[in-house]
Amino acid sequence: MIRPTSFRTVPHLTVLAFLLLGGCFPRPDYTPLPDASSIKLEAVSEKLALSNFSQPSLEDRNRVKAHLTATGTGDLRVRVQWPMGQPLPAQDSFRASVQALGIPVDLVALDSRSAPGNQVVLVLYHLTATGPDCDSMITHNEAVTPTPMLDFDKRPSVAFGCATYNNLAASVANPADLAEGRAYAGSDGESQSEAVDRYNADKVKVLRQTTSTSKPTSN
């Protein structure tokens, strides 16, 4: 026999429901997850004016070499500022001049800004990446209604995405890749065709007996 619920138990049920649902409401007003723009990029640049970009002189090559020797290319990007009014170089000649200067082609691009004078100017800049400040990314657990939360309703404050982008800033090999991608250097058709010829002639090269892992050892 089911005993009917009396009106006197209704207040008790209301209190019980409030306690059970109190852990779900109010919900924190979460902000959108961050993206790579939360990583701070700082640039240090040097400008080198070239006497002849199409056929770099020994002096120009030595100046570029000295810069690359002192700083390396791990975080390097190069922009070429072209004199205003002069015709832009063809892609093949541009790449040949960059290679003659000893700079990796995939790190170089024409700058949208013109050179201030009549000479081509190389802008060599190095970027460093710093992860975001986690305190500024915390989603605070605040009530969405004017009613203050009870002590047992509080949720931890979290900084969504902060660890991910701090790890990215610390591990990226070239921080400049976070600002923009590298220019595609193109495929090597000759080496690809040679691989196909070796396959057709049944003269495929044997894989190198190397490994990137080591066997576990015990003490």
C-alpha positions as CSV (number, residue, x, y, z in Angstrom):
1,M,0.0,0.0,0.0
2,I,1.4,3.4,-1.0
3,R,1.1,6.0,1.6
4,P,0.1,9.4,0.2
5,T,2.5,12.2,0.8
6,S,1.3,14.7,3.3
7,F,1.6,18.4,2.8
8,R,3.8,18.5,5.9
9,T,6.6,16.6,4.0
10,V,6.7,19.0,1.1
11,P,9.0,21.6,2.8
12,H,11.4,18.8,3.7
13,L,11.4,17.5,0.0
14,T,12.1,21.1,-1.1
15,V,15.0,21.4,1.2
16,L,16.4,18.0,0.1
17,A,16.1,18.9,-3.6
18,F,17.9,22.2,-3.0
19,L,20.8,20.4,-1.2
20,L,21.1,17.9,-4.0
21,L,20.9,20.4,-6.8
22,G,23.0,23.0,-5.0
23,G,26.2,21.4,-6.3
24,C,25.1,22.1,-9.9
25,F,24.0,25.7,-9.7
26,P,25.0,28.4,-10.2
27,R,27.4,27.6,-13.0
28,P,30.5,29.6,-13.6
29,D,30.5,31.9,-16.6
30,Y,33.4,30.3,-18.5
31,T,35.3,32.3,-21.0
32,P,36.3,31.0,-24.5
33,L,39.5,28.9,-24.6
34,P,42.6,30.8,-25.6
35,D,44.5,30.3,-28.8
36,A,48.2,30.7,-29.8
37,S,47.8,34.5,-29.7
38,S,48.1,34.2,-25.9
39,I,51.8,33.4,-26.4
40,K,53.9,36.6,-26.3
41,L,56.4,37.0,-29.1
42,E,59.2,39.5,-28.8
43,A,61.4,40.4,-31.7
44,V,65.0,41.7,-31.9
45,S,66.0,42.8,-35.4
46,E,69.0,44.1,-37.3
47,K,68.9,45.8,-40.7
48,L,71.5,45.3,-43.4
49,A,71.6,47.4,-46.6
50,L,73.0,45.5,-49.5
51,S,75.0,47.1,-52.3
52,N,73.9,44.6,-54.9
53,F,71.2,42.1,-54.0
54,S,71.2,40.2,-57.4
55,Q,74.9,39.6,-57.1
56,P,75.9,40.0,-53.4
57,S,79.4,41.2,-52.8
58,L,81.9,39.5,-50.6
59,E,81.4,42.2,-48.0
60,D,77.7,41.7,-48.0
61,R,78.0,37.9,-47.7
62,N,80.5,38.3,-44.8
63,R,78.1,40.7,-42.9
64,V,75.3,38.2,-43.2
65,K,77.6,35.3,-42.3
66,A,78.8,37.2,-39.2
67,H,75.2,37.8,-38.1
68,L,74.1,34.2,-38.6
69,T,77.3,33.0,-36.8
70,A,76.5,35.2,-33.8
71,T,72.8,34.5,-33.6
72,G,72.1,31.2,-35.4
73,T,69.0,30.5,-37.4
74,G,66.9,28.7,-34.8
75,D,64.5,31.7,-34.3
76,L,65.3,33.6,-37.5
77,R,63.1,35.3,-40.0
78,V,64.3,37.6,-42.8
79,R,62.3,40.2,-44.7
80,V,63.6,41.8,-47.8
81,Q,62.6,45.5,-48.2
82,W,62.7,46.4,-51.9
83,P,63.3,50.0,-53.1
84,M,60.2,51.8,-54.1
85,G,59.7,52.1,-57.8
86,Q,62.1,49.4,-58.8
87,P,60.7,46.2,-60.4
88,L,60.4,43.2,-58.1
89,P,62.7,40.3,-58.8
90,A,61.6,37.1,-60.4
91,Q,61.1,34.2,-58.0
92,D,64.1,32.1,-59.3
93,S,66.5,35.1,-59.2
94,F,65.2,36.1,-55.7
95,R,65.9,32.6,-54.4
96,A,69.3,32.4,-56.0
97,S,70.3,35.7,-54.4
98,V,69.1,34.5,-51.0
99,Q,71.1,31.3,-51.3
100,A,74.2,33.3,-52.4
101,L,73.9,35.3,-49.1
102,G,73.9,32.0,-47.2
103,I,70.4,32.3,-45.8
104,P,67.9,29.4,-45.7
105,V,65.4,30.2,-48.5
106,D,62.4,29.1,-46.4
107,L,63.1,31.8,-43.8
108,V,63.0,34.7,-46.3
109,A,60.2,36.7,-47.9
110,L,59.6,40.0,-49.4
111,D,58.5,42.7,-47.0
112,S,55.4,44.7,-47.7
113,R,57.2,47.8,-46.7
114,S,59.6,49.4,-49.1
115,A,63.3,50.2,-48.4
116,P,63.8,53.8,-47.4
117,G,66.6,54.4,-50.0
118,N,67.8,52.9,-53.3
119,Q,69.4,49.8,-51.8
120,V,67.8,46.5,-50.8
121,V,67.5,46.1,-47.1
122,L,67.6,42.9,-45.2
123,V,65.6,42.9,-41.9
124,L,66.9,40.0,-39.9
125,Y,64.8,39.4,-36.8
126,H,64.8,36.8,-34.0
127,L,61.7,35.9,-32.1
128,T,61.4,34.6,-28.5
129,A,58.2,33.1,-27.2
130,T,56.9,33.5,-23.7
131,G,53.9,31.6,-22.3
132,P,50.8,33.3,-21.0
133,D,50.3,34.4,-17.5
134,C,48.0,31.8,-15.9
135,D,46.5,34.2,-13.4
136,S,45.2,36.3,-16.3
137,M,43.5,33.3,-17.8
138,I,41.6,32.0,-14.7
139,T,37.9,31.6,-15.1
140,H,36.6,32.6,-11.7
141,N,33.8,30.7,-10.2
142,E,31.3,33.5,-9.8
143,A,27.5,33.1,-9.5
144,V,25.5,34.0,-12.6
145,T,22.7,35.3,-10.3
146,P,22.8,37.9,-7.6
147,T,22.4,35.1,-5.0
148,P,25.7,34.4,-3.3
149,M,26.9,30.8,-3.4
150,L,27.1,28.6,-0.3
151,D,30.5,27.2,0.7
152,F,29.8,23.8,-0.7
153,D,28.8,25.2,-4.0
154,K,32.2,26.6,-4.9
155,R,34.2,25.2,-7.8
156,P,37.9,25.4,-8.3
157,S,39.1,28.4,-10.4
158,V,40.9,27.1,-13.5
159,A,43.1,28.6,-16.3
160,F,41.9,26.7,-19.3
161,G,44.6,26.3,-21.9
162,C,47.4,27.9,-19.9
163,A,49.5,24.8,-19.5
164,T,49.1,23.8,-23.2
165,Y,50.4,27.2,-24.5
166,N,53.2,27.4,-21.9
167,N,54.4,24.0,-23.0
168,L,54.1,25.1,-26.7
169,A,56.1,28.3,-26.1
170,A,58.8,26.3,-24.3
171,S,59.1,23.5,-26.8
172,V,58.7,25.1,-30.2
173,A,61.9,24.8,-32.1
174,N,61.5,28.1,-34.0
175,P,59.3,30.6,-32.2
176,A,58.9,32.5,-35.5
177,D,56.7,29.6,-36.7
178,L,54.1,30.7,-34.2
179,A,53.9,34.0,-36.0
180,E,53.8,32.7,-39.6
181,G,54.7,29.5,-41.5
182,R,57.7,29.0,-43.6
183,A,57.7,29.3,-47.4
184,Y,57.5,26.0,-49.1
185,A,60.8,25.3,-50.7
186,G,59.4,22.9,-53.3
187,S,59.9,19.2,-53.9
188,D,63.0,17.6,-55.3
189,G,61.8,15.9,-58.5
190,E,65.1,14.4,-59.3
191,S,65.5,12.5,-56.0
192,Q,61.8,11.4,-56.2
193,S,62.3,10.0,-59.8
194,E,65.4,8.2,-58.7
195,A,63.5,6.5,-55.9
196,V,60.9,5.3,-58.4
197,D,63.6,4.0,-60.8
198,R,65.2,2.0,-58.0
199,Y,61.9,0.5,-57.1
200,N,61.2,-0.5,-60.7
201,A,64.7,-2.0,-61.0
202,D,64.3,-3.9,-57.7
203,K,67.3,-2.0,-56.3
204,V,65.6,-0.3,-53.3
205,K,68.0,0.9,-50.7
206,V,68.0,-0.9,-47.4
207,L,66.8,1.1,-44.4
208,R,69.4,2.3,-42.0
209,Q,69.8,0.2,-38.9
210,T,69.2,3.0,-36.5
211,T,66.6,3.6,-33.8
212,S,65.4,6.6,-31.7
213,T,64.7,4.5,-28.7
214,S,66.9,2.3,-26.4
215,K,66.1,-0.9,-24.7
216,P,65.1,-0.7,-21.0
217,T,67.9,-1.6,-18.5
218,S,67.6,-2.6,-14.9
219,N,70.0,-1.9,-12.1
